[in-house]
Amino acid sequence: MKLTIKGGGDINLTKSHFLAGGGQGNVYVIGNTAYKIYNDPTAMMPLGKIQELSVITDLNIIIPQNILLDTKQIPVGYSMRFVKDTHILCTLFTRAFKERNSLTLNKIQDLIIKLRSLVEHIHSKDILIVDLNELNFLVDKSFSEIFAIDTDSYESKSYPATVIMDSVRDWRSKKFSKETDWFSFGIIAFQMLVSIHPFKGSHSSVKGLKERMLKNISVFNKDVSMPRVCYPLDSIPESYRSWFKAVFEGGKRIAPPADFSAHIAHISTIHHITGNDVFNIEELVDLEGNIINVYMYGAISAILTDKKFYLNKREITVGTGLKLCIPSKSDTVFLAKMSNGLLKLFNSSTKEETITQIAASELMTYHGMLYVKNCDKVLEIDIIEGKKTLVSGRQVANVLEHASTLYDGVVVQNLLGTYYVSVFPTPKIHRQVRIKELDSYKIIDAKFDRNVLMIIGAKNGIYDKFVCKFSSDWVSYVIRIVNDITPAGLNFVTLDTGVCVHITEEEKINIFSSKSDVDGITEIDNDIIGGDMRLFASGAKLLFGRQNKLYSMKMK
C-alpha cells in the first residue's frame, strides 16, 4: 500500500508492518512511527480535529501527527508516535499478573499518579477524554511509564465525543465534563489497586452494573462481598480511600488527590487451609514470597516465588521477572529472562549467568521448554551443558513481528484482522490454528496447557472467555464462550490424566476432559475455593499455591 505523508515523502506499508485491525481501519508500524489507515476514507478523522488536538504537548499522549494521502491525494489516515514493548493497562488489574511481575503497590500508585497527570494535562487544554477506559492506555514493560492512545475519540472544542464504554460511564450525569472524566479515572485507578471494578462483587438484590452505579452501591457498601482474589480495601492509602468513598458511595464528582501521601505495602488476608468434607488438602511447604511457578518432574522440584527460587528445597537468591526452563537433554534447571534485548540464562547448579547472543523481545516456557520471539520468528531454545554452556535457537514458527504476542504456552497472532494461535505441544513441533470466534476482539490474556486453550478477549467494554479443545489432528476444535466475565487471571492446569481443573472468575472449580470429543463439566462451589489459589500440576497430582504456601488437593 503506497501512501504519501502530507508535507513529507512516500511510504509503502506491507503485511510485515501490520500491528492491529479494528472496525475503523488498520494500524501499521515502521520504526518508531505508527500509521492508522481508515477502511473508509469518509470516516477519516476531521483535519480540524487533528489541529485542535495538536495543543496537547505531553509526549506520553499519542496524538495524530501527519496526514496520509492515497494515490489520488485523498486523506485516508494519519501517523503517530509508536511505543513498543507495552502492556494494555487492563492486564495490570489481576492479582496474578501483579505477583508474576513483582508489581508492588508503590509501582501501582506511581502509575496512577502519572495517569492523573495525563488527565490533568488534557483538561488544561480544554479537551475531554470521555472514553477513559482501561483499553485506551498502555504501560511500558518496566511499569514506569503510562501512555494514552486512541486519542481521536477525545472531545475537543468543535468536535463532541460520541462513544464511551458503559463500565466507565457516569450514569448519574447527563453530559460529559471534567468531573465525568475523573469518575472514569476513579474506576480505572480502583481496579489497578484492588483488582475488581468498584461496582462489582456480589449484592443480594441489586445486580446490574448500571443500577449499582445509579444507586451508589459500591464494594464499600457493607452488603457487598468481594472475591478472595481481591486486595482488601484497607490496603488503599487513606487519601485515595476517602476519595473513592466520596465518589462511589457519596455521589461526589471531584478531582482525585494529587498524591497518595503515604506509600504502604499491600495487605493480604491470610487464609489457612486444612480441608473439609469435599477435599483432602495437605500443606507441602512454607516458603518466602508469593509462589509464582512450580515445576515438578521426576526428582526435580523447582519452585519460584517473587522473593526466592527453591530447587529440591535448596534456597537460591535470584532476581525477578524470571522463567523456569529445563532442557530436554539435562536435569539442570535454568532461569531465563531478557537483558537489553538479549536472552539471559542462570544455571541453578553452577550459579553461572550466560548472556547469549540470541535477540529476544518476548519469552515463554511450556512444560520446561523455552521459546523466544526473535523479530518475525519464534525460536525454541536448546541448551547443552559441558565445560561451556552452549545455547542455540531453532526456528519453529514464523509470525508477524508487531502483531503477535507470547502468552503462557501459546502465541496469539492477529493476521490482518484474523486471529491465529500457535502452540508447541512437544519439542520441535508447531501447530497453528485459526480461531475465528476471536475476530473483532482485543486479546487480553491467553494460556495453553495440554490441548486446552483459554483466552480472554475484550469487545465494547465486555470481557469474554473462550475455552478451546483441539482434535488430535489439529484440524478442528470445540469452543465454549463464557460471556461478560470479570478477569481474574487464567487459572487452570491439565493433569497427566487428561483432566483439566479450572478455578473460574466466580471462584468455583470446573473439572472437564481435555479431549475435544468428550463433553461435560463438573462444577464445584465450595467455601474453601478462592481465586487467590494458583493451580499447578505434578504429573497426575493437583497442587495449588496460596501466597507463600504450596498445597496438594484431591477430592474425597
C-alpha positions as CSV (number, residue, x, y, z in Angstrom):
1,M,0.0,0.0,0.0
2,K,1.7,3.2,-1.2
3,L,0.9,6.4,0.6
4,T,2.2,10.0,0.8
5,I,2.9,11.8,4.0
6,K,1.5,15.3,3.6
7,G,4.4,17.6,3.6
8,G,6.8,14.7,3.6
9,G,7.8,11.7,1.5
10,D,6.2,8.4,0.4
11,I,5.8,5.2,2.4
12,N,4.9,1.6,1.4
13,L,3.0,-0.3,4.0
14,T,3.2,-4.1,3.8
15,K,1.9,-7.1,5.7
16,S,5.1,-7.2,7.7
17,H,4.3,-3.8,9.1
18,F,0.8,-4.7,10.4
19,L,0.1,-4.1,14.1
20,A,-3.6,-4.3,14.7
21,G,-7.0,-4.1,13.0
22,G,-10.4,-2.8,14.1
23,G,-13.8,-1.6,12.8
24,Q,-12.5,1.7,11.6
25,G,-9.3,0.5,10.0
26,N,-5.8,-0.9,10.4
27,V,-2.6,0.2,12.1
28,Y,0.9,-0.4,10.7
29,V,4.3,0.3,12.2
30,I,7.7,1.3,10.7
31,G,10.4,2.0,13.3
32,N,9.0,4.4,15.9
33,T,6.1,5.6,13.8
34,A,2.6,4.1,13.6
35,Y,0.2,4.7,10.7
36,K,-3.6,4.4,11.1
37,I,-5.4,3.8,7.8
38,Y,-9.2,4.0,7.6
39,N,-11.1,1.4,5.7
40,D,-13.5,4.1,4.5
41,P,-11.8,7.4,3.7
42,T,-15.1,9.2,4.5
43,A,-14.7,8.0,8.1
44,M,-11.3,9.8,8.3
45,M,-10.8,11.9,11.4
46,P,-11.6,15.6,10.5
47,L,-8.5,17.6,9.8
48,G,-9.8,20.3,12.0
49,K,-9.9,17.9,15.0
50,I,-6.3,16.9,14.4
51,Q,-5.4,20.6,14.6
52,E,-7.4,21.1,17.8
53,L,-5.7,18.1,19.4
54,S,-2.2,19.4,18.5
55,V,-2.2,21.7,21.6
56,I,-1.6,18.5,23.7
57,T,2.2,18.5,24.3
58,D,2.7,15.7,26.7
59,L,4.7,13.1,24.7
60,N,3.0,10.2,26.5
61,I,-0.3,11.2,25.0
62,I,-0.2,9.7,21.5
63,I,-2.0,12.2,19.2
64,P,-2.3,12.3,15.4
65,Q,0.7,13.9,13.6
66,N,0.9,13.9,9.8
67,I,-1.9,13.3,7.3
68,L,-1.6,10.3,5.0
69,L,-2.8,10.7,1.4
70,D,-3.6,7.9,-1.1
71,T,-2.5,8.0,-4.8
72,K,-5.4,10.3,-5.5
73,Q,-4.3,12.7,-2.8
74,I,-7.4,11.9,-0.7
75,P,-6.7,11.8,3.1
76,V,-7.0,8.2,4.3
77,G,-5.2,8.2,7.7
78,Y,-2.5,9.8,9.9
79,S,0.8,9.0,11.5
80,M,1.5,9.0,15.2
81,R,4.2,8.0,17.7
82,F,4.7,4.3,18.2
83,V,5.6,2.9,21.7
84,K,6.9,-0.7,21.6
85,D,7.1,-3.3,24.4
86,T,4.0,-2.3,26.3
87,H,1.1,-3.9,28.2
88,I,-2.6,-2.9,27.8
89,L,-3.4,-1.2,31.1
90,C,-6.2,-3.8,32.0
91,T,-3.6,-6.6,32.3
92,L,-2.4,-4.9,35.4
93,F,-5.8,-5.4,37.1
94,T,-5.3,-9.0,38.0
95,R,-3.5,-10.1,41.1
96,A,-1.9,-13.0,39.3
97,F,-0.2,-10.6,36.8
98,K,0.9,-8.3,39.6
99,E,2.5,-11.1,41.5
100,R,4.0,-12.7,38.4
101,N,5.7,-9.4,37.5
102,S,6.6,-8.3,41.1
103,L,4.4,-5.3,40.6
104,T,4.3,-3.7,44.0
105,L,1.7,-1.3,45.4
106,N,4.2,1.5,45.2
107,K,4.6,1.0,41.5
108,I,0.9,0.9,41.0
109,Q,0.5,4.1,42.9
110,D,3.2,5.8,40.8
111,L,1.4,4.8,37.6
112,I,-1.9,6.1,39.0
113,I,-0.3,9.5,39.7
114,K,1.2,9.5,36.2
115,L,-2.3,8.7,34.8
116,R,-3.7,11.5,36.8
117,S,-1.1,13.8,35.4
118,L,-2.1,12.8,31.8
119,V,-5.7,13.6,32.5
120,E,-4.9,16.9,34.1
121,H,-2.7,17.9,31.1
122,I,-5.6,17.1,28.7
123,H,-8.0,19.1,30.8
124,S,-5.7,22.0,30.9
125,K,-6.0,22.2,27.1
126,D,-9.8,22.4,27.3
127,I,-10.1,18.8,26.0
128,L,-12.1,15.9,27.5
129,I,-11.1,12.2,27.2
130,V,-14.7,11.0,27.7
131,D,-14.0,7.3,26.9
132,L,-11.4,7.0,29.7
133,N,-11.3,3.2,29.8
134,E,-8.5,0.6,30.5
135,L,-8.1,-0.4,26.8
136,N,-7.1,3.2,25.8
137,F,-3.9,3.2,27.9
138,L,-0.6,1.3,27.7
139,V,2.1,0.7,30.3
140,D,5.7,0.0,29.4
141,K,7.4,-3.3,30.3
142,S,9.3,-1.7,33.2
143,F,6.0,-0.4,34.7
144,S,7.4,3.1,34.9
145,E,5.5,4.9,32.2
146,I,1.9,5.1,31.1
147,F,0.7,6.2,27.6
148,A,-2.7,7.4,26.3
149,I,-3.8,6.0,22.9
150,D,-6.9,6.2,20.7
151,T,-7.0,10.0,21.2
152,D,-9.0,10.5,18.1
153,S,-12.1,9.9,20.3
154,Y,-11.4,12.8,22.6
155,E,-13.8,15.7,22.8
156,S,-12.3,19.0,21.6
157,K,-13.8,22.5,21.2
158,S,-15.5,21.9,17.9
159,Y,-15.8,18.1,17.9
160,P,-18.0,16.4,20.6
161,A,-17.3,12.9,21.7
162,T,-20.0,10.2,21.0
163,V,-18.6,7.0,22.4
164,I,-17.9,5.7,25.9
165,M,-17.7,2.3,27.5
166,D,-20.6,1.5,29.9
167,S,-18.2,0.3,32.6
168,V,-16.7,3.8,33.0
169,R,-19.7,5.9,32.2
170,D,-21.0,8.2,34.9
171,W,-24.7,7.2,34.6
172,R,-25.7,10.0,37.0
173,S,-24.6,12.7,34.6
174,K,-26.4,13.8,31.5
175,K,-23.3,15.4,29.8
176,F,-19.6,14.8,29.6
177,S,-17.3,17.0,31.7
178,K,-14.0,17.1,33.6
179,E,-15.9,15.6,36.5
180,T,-17.2,12.6,34.5
181,D,-13.6,12.1,33.3
182,W,-12.4,12.0,36.9
183,F,-15.2,9.5,37.7
184,S,-13.9,7.2,34.9
185,F,-10.3,7.7,36.2
186,G,-11.5,6.5,39.6
187,I,-13.0,3.3,38.1
188,I,-9.6,2.5,36.5
189,A,-7.5,3.5,39.5
190,F,-9.6,1.4,41.8
191,Q,-9.2,-1.7,39.6
192,M,-5.4,-1.1,39.5
193,L,-5.3,-1.1,43.3
194,V,-7.9,-3.7,44.3
195,S,-8.2,-5.9,41.2
196,I,-12.0,-5.5,40.9
197,H,-14.4,-3.0,39.4
198,P,-15.7,-0.8,42.3
199,F,-19.3,-1.6,41.3
200,K,-18.9,-5.4,41.0
201,G,-18.7,-8.0,43.7
202,S,-21.9,-9.6,45.0
203,H,-25.0,-7.8,46.3
204,S,-28.1,-9.8,47.4
205,S,-30.7,-7.7,45.4
206,V,-29.0,-5.1,43.2
207,K,-27.3,-6.9,40.4
208,G,-26.6,-4.8,37.3
209,L,-23.6,-2.5,36.9
210,K,-25.6,0.5,35.8
211,E,-28.1,0.1,38.6
212,R,-25.3,-0.3,41.2
213,M,-23.8,2.9,39.8
214,L,-27.0,4.9,39.9
215,K,-27.7,3.8,43.5
216,N,-24.1,4.4,44.7
217,I,-23.7,0.8,45.8
218,S,-20.0,0.1,45.5
219,V,-17.8,-2.5,47.2
220,F,-17.5,-0.1,50.1
221,N,-21.1,-1.0,50.9
222,K,-21.4,-3.4,53.9
223,D,-23.8,-5.6,51.9
224,V,-21.4,-6.2,49.0
225,S,-18.9,-9.0,49.1
226,M,-15.7,-9.3,47.0
227,P,-13.9,-12.4,45.7
228,R,-10.9,-13.5,47.8
229,V,-8.5,-12.8,45.0
230,C,-9.1,-9.0,45.5
231,Y,-6.8,-6.9,47.7
232,P,-8.6,-5.7,50.9
233,L,-9.9,-2.2,50.9
234,D,-7.7,-1.4,53.9
235,S,-4.7,-1.7,51.5
236,I,-5.7,1.6,49.8
237,P,-3.9,4.6,51.3
238,E,-6.2,6.8,53.3
239,S,-6.2,9.8,50.9
240,Y,-7.5,7.8,47.9
241,R,-9.7,5.5,50.0
242,S,-11.6,8.6,51.3
243,W,-11.9,10.0,47.7
244,F,-13.1,6.6,46.4
245,K,-15.8,6.5,49.1
246,A,-16.9,10.1,48.4
247,V,-17.2,9.4,44.6
248,F,-18.6,5.8,44.6
249,E,-20.7,5.9,47.7
250,G,-21.4,9.6,48.3
251,G,-22.0,10.5,44.6
252,K,-19.4,13.4,44.7
253,R,-17.8,14.5,41.5
254,I,-14.5,16.0,42.4
255,A,-10.9,15.7,41.2
256,P,-8.7,13.0,43.0
257,P,-5.9,13.8,45.5
258,A,-2.6,14.9,44.0
259,D,-0.8,12.0,45.6
260,F,-1.1,9.1,48.0
261,S,0.7,10.8,50.8
262,A,1.9,7.5,52.4
263,H,3.2,4.6,50.5
264,I,2.3,1.3,52.1
265,A,2.5,-2.4,51.2
266,H,-0.4,-4.4,50.0
267,I,-2.2,-6.0,53.0
268,S,-3.1,-9.6,52.3
269,T,-5.7,-11.6,54.2
270,I,-4.1,-14.9,55.2
271,H,-6.4,-17.9,54.7
272,H,-5.2,-21.1,56.4
273,I,-6.5,-24.2,54.7
274,T,-7.0,-27.6,56.4
275,G,-9.5,-29.3,54.1
276,N,-13.2,-30.1,54.6
277,D,-15.8,-32.7,53.8
278,V,-15.2,-32.3,50.0
279,F,-11.4,-32.0,49.7
280,N,-8.3,-33.5,51.2
281,I,-5.8,-30.8,51.4
282,E,-2.2,-31.2,52.6
283,E,0.3,-28.4,53.2
284,L,3.6,-29.3,51.4
285,V,5.9,-26.4,52.0
286,D,6.1,-22.9,53.5
287,L,8.3,-20.5,51.6
288,E,9.4,-16.9,51.4
289,G,7.3,-14.8,49.0
290,N,4.3,-15.4,46.9
291,I,4.5,-18.6,44.7
292,I,4.8,-17.7,41.0
293,N,5.6,-21.0,39.3
294,V,6.0,-24.7,40.2
295,Y,7.7,-27.3,38.1
296,M,7.9,-30.9,39.3
297,Y,9.1,-33.7,37.2
298,G,10.8,-36.9,38.4
299,A,13.4,-36.0,41.0
300,I,13.2,-32.3,40.2
301,S,11.3,-29.9,42.4
302,A,11.6,-26.3,41.3
303,I,9.5,-23.5,42.9
304,L,9.8,-19.8,42.0
305,T,8.4,-17.1,44.3
306,D,8.6,-13.4,43.9
307,K,11.4,-13.4,46.5
308,K,13.4,-16.6,46.1
309,F,14.0,-19.7,44.0
310,Y,13.8,-23.2,45.6
311,L,15.4,-26.2,43.9
312,N,14.8,-29.5,45.6
313,K,14.2,-27.5,48.8
314,R,17.5,-25.7,48.4
315,E,17.1,-21.9,48.6
316,I,18.7,-19.7,45.9
317,T,18.5,-16.0,45.8
318,V,17.7,-14.7,42.3
319,G,16.2,-11.6,40.7
320,T,12.6,-11.0,39.4
321,G,10.9,-11.5,36.1
322,L,12.4,-15.0,35.5
323,K,11.0,-18.0,33.7
324,L,11.8,-21.7,34.7
325,C,13.1,-24.0,31.9
326,I,14.6,-27.4,31.9
327,P,16.4,-28.5,28.7
328,S,15.4,-31.9,27.5
329,K,19.0,-33.2,27.5
330,S,19.7,-32.1,31.1
331,D,18.3,-32.3,34.6
332,T,19.7,-28.8,35.3
333,V,17.1,-26.1,36.0
334,F,17.8,-22.8,34.2
335,L,16.1,-19.5,34.8
336,A,15.6,-17.2,31.8
337,K,15.0,-13.5,31.3
338,M,15.7,-10.8,28.8
339,S,18.6,-8.4,29.3
340,N,19.0,-5.4,26.9
341,G,17.2,-7.3,24.2
342,L,19.2,-10.5,24.6
343,L,18.3,-13.8,26.2
344,K,20.0,-14.3,29.6
345,L,20.2,-17.7,31.4
346,F,21.0,-18.5,35.0
347,N,22.3,-22.0,35.8
348,S,20.8,-23.0,39.1
349,S,23.5,-25.7,39.7
350,T,26.7,-23.7,39.0
351,K,25.2,-20.2,39.7
352,E,26.7,-19.1,36.4
353,E,24.9,-16.5,34.2
354,T,25.1,-16.6,30.5
355,I,24.1,-13.7,28.3
356,T,23.5,-15.2,24.9
357,Q,23.7,-13.5,21.5
358,I,20.1,-14.5,20.8
359,A,17.9,-11.4,20.4
360,A,14.6,-11.7,22.3
361,S,11.7,-9.3,22.6
362,E,9.4,-11.8,24.4
363,L,9.8,-15.2,26.0
364,M,7.6,-18.0,27.3
365,T,8.0,-21.5,28.7
366,Y,5.9,-24.6,28.1
367,H,6.5,-27.8,30.2
368,G,10.1,-26.9,30.7
369,M,10.9,-25.8,27.1
370,L,11.9,-22.2,26.5
371,Y,10.7,-20.1,23.5
372,V,11.6,-16.6,22.5
373,K,10.3,-14.2,19.9
374,N,13.1,-13.0,17.6
375,C,11.8,-10.3,15.2
376,D,9.4,-12.3,12.9
377,K,10.4,-15.8,14.2
378,V,9.7,-17.9,17.3
379,L,12.8,-19.8,18.4
380,E,12.9,-23.0,20.5
381,I,16.0,-22.7,22.7
382,D,18.4,-25.6,23.0
383,I,20.8,-25.7,26.0
384,I,23.7,-28.1,26.0
385,E,25.9,-28.3,29.1
386,G,29.6,-29.1,29.1
387,K,32.7,-27.3,30.0
388,K,30.9,-24.3,28.5
389,T,27.1,-23.9,28.2
390,L,26.1,-23.8,24.6
391,V,22.8,-22.1,23.7
392,S,21.2,-22.1,20.3
393,G,17.8,-21.2,18.9
394,R,15.8,-23.4,16.5
395,Q,13.1,-21.6,14.4
396,V,9.8,-23.3,15.0
397,A,7.3,-20.7,13.7
398,N,7.0,-17.5,11.6
399,V,5.0,-14.6,13.0
400,L,4.2,-11.0,12.2
401,E,6.6,-9.1,14.4
402,H,4.3,-6.4,15.6
403,A,1.0,-8.4,15.6
404,S,2.0,-11.4,17.7
405,T,2.2,-11.9,21.4
406,L,3.7,-14.7,23.6
407,Y,1.4,-15.7,26.4
408,D,1.6,-18.7,28.8
409,G,2.3,-21.6,26.4
410,V,0.8,-20.0,23.3
411,V,1.5,-17.4,20.7
412,V,-1.5,-15.3,19.6
413,Q,-1.2,-13.6,16.2
414,N,-3.5,-11.0,14.6
415,L,-3.0,-11.7,10.9
416,L,-4.6,-8.7,9.1
417,G,-7.7,-8.9,11.3
418,T,-8.0,-12.7,11.8
419,Y,-6.6,-14.5,14.8
420,Y,-4.3,-17.5,14.7
421,V,-2.8,-19.3,17.7
422,S,0.5,-21.2,17.7
423,V,1.2,-23.9,20.2
424,F,4.1,-26.3,20.7
425,P,2.7,-29.5,22.2
426,T,6.1,-31.3,22.1
427,P,9.6,-30.1,21.4
428,K,10.3,-29.3,17.7
429,I,6.5,-29.4,16.9
430,H,4.5,-26.3,16.0
431,R,0.7,-26.3,15.4
432,Q,-1.1,-23.2,14.1
433,V,-4.9,-22.9,14.2
434,R,-7.2,-20.1,13.2
435,I,-9.8,-19.3,15.9
436,K,-12.5,-17.4,14.0
437,E,-14.5,-16.6,17.1
438,L,-11.7,-14.2,18.3
439,D,-12.1,-11.9,15.3
440,S,-13.1,-8.3,16.3
441,Y,-11.8,-8.9,19.9
442,K,-8.8,-7.3,21.6
443,I,-6.9,-10.1,23.2
444,I,-6.1,-9.5,26.9
445,D,-4.7,-12.8,28.1
446,A,-4.2,-16.4,27.0
447,K,-2.9,-19.8,28.2
448,F,-2.4,-23.2,26.7
449,D,-1.8,-26.5,28.6
450,R,-2.1,-30.0,27.1
451,N,-4.8,-29.4,24.5
452,V,-6.7,-26.8,26.5
453,L,-6.6,-23.2,25.4
454,M,-8.2,-20.3,27.3
455,I,-8.3,-16.8,26.0
456,I,-9.7,-13.5,27.4
457,G,-10.9,-11.1,24.8
458,A,-12.4,-7.6,25.1
459,K,-15.1,-6.1,22.9
460,N,-17.2,-3.0,23.5
461,G,-16.1,-2.9,27.1
462,I,-17.1,-6.5,27.8
463,Y,-14.7,-9.3,28.6
464,D,-15.4,-12.8,27.3
465,K,-13.6,-16.0,28.0
466,F,-13.0,-18.6,25.2
467,V,-12.3,-22.3,26.2
468,C,-11.0,-24.4,23.3
469,K,-10.1,-28.0,22.9
470,F,-8.4,-29.3,19.7
471,S,-8.9,-32.5,17.8
472,S,-6.0,-35.0,17.7
473,D,-5.1,-34.0,14.2
474,W,-5.4,-30.2,14.9
475,V,-7.8,-29.8,12.0
476,S,-10.8,-28.8,14.2
477,Y,-11.6,-27.6,17.7
478,V,-14.6,-27.2,20.0
479,I,-15.1,-24.0,21.8
480,R,-17.1,-22.7,24.8
481,I,-17.6,-19.0,25.3
482,V,-18.3,-17.5,28.7
483,N,-19.7,-14.0,28.3
484,D,-19.2,-10.9,30.4
485,I,-16.6,-12.1,33.0
486,T,-14.6,-10.1,35.4
487,P,-11.0,-11.1,34.5
488,A,-9.0,-12.5,37.4
489,G,-6.2,-14.2,35.6
490,L,-6.5,-17.5,33.7
491,N,-6.1,-20.2,36.4
492,F,-6.1,-23.8,35.2
493,V,-3.9,-26.8,34.7
494,T,-4.2,-30.1,32.8
495,L,-3.0,-33.2,34.7
496,D,-1.3,-36.2,33.2
497,T,-4.6,-38.0,33.3
498,G,-6.1,-35.5,30.7
499,V,-8.3,-33.9,33.4
500,C,-8.4,-30.1,33.3
501,V,-9.0,-28.2,36.6
502,H,-10.0,-24.6,36.3
503,I,-10.8,-22.0,39.0
504,T,-13.3,-19.7,37.4
505,E,-13.9,-16.0,37.9
506,E,-16.8,-16.8,40.2
507,E,-14.3,-18.8,42.4
508,K,-15.8,-22.2,41.5
509,I,-13.9,-25.2,40.3
510,N,-14.7,-26.6,36.9
511,I,-13.4,-30.1,36.0
512,F,-13.5,-31.4,32.5
513,S,-11.7,-33.7,30.0
514,S,-9.0,-32.1,27.7
515,K,-10.2,-34.3,24.9
516,S,-12.2,-32.5,22.2
517,D,-14.7,-35.4,21.8
518,V,-15.6,-35.6,25.5
519,D,-18.3,-33.3,26.8
520,G,-19.4,-32.4,30.2
521,I,-18.2,-30.2,33.1
522,T,-18.3,-30.9,36.8
523,E,-18.7,-27.7,38.8
524,I,-17.9,-27.5,42.5
525,D,-18.9,-24.5,44.6
526,N,-17.2,-24.7,47.9
527,D,-16.3,-22.1,50.5
528,I,-12.7,-23.3,50.5
529,I,-12.1,-22.3,46.9
530,G,-10.7,-18.8,46.2
531,G,-9.3,-17.0,43.2
532,D,-6.1,-16.4,45.2
533,M,-5.3,-20.2,44.8
534,R,-2.9,-20.6,41.9
535,L,-3.2,-24.1,40.4
536,F,-0.2,-26.2,39.4
537,A,0.4,-29.9,38.5
538,S,2.8,-32.6,39.4
539,G,2.0,-35.4,37.0
540,A,-1.4,-36.6,37.9
541,K,-1.4,-34.7,41.2
542,L,-3.1,-31.3,41.7
543,L,-1.3,-28.6,43.6
544,F,-2.1,-25.1,44.4
545,G,-0.2,-22.1,45.9
546,R,-1.8,-19.6,48.2
547,Q,0.6,-16.8,49.0
548,N,3.8,-18.4,50.3
549,K,2.4,-21.9,50.9
550,L,2.2,-24.9,48.5
551,Y,-0.6,-27.5,49.0
552,S,-1.8,-30.7,47.4
553,M,-5.5,-31.2,46.9
554,K,-7.8,-34.0,45.9
555,M,-11.4,-34.8,46.2
556,K,-12.6,-37.3,48.9
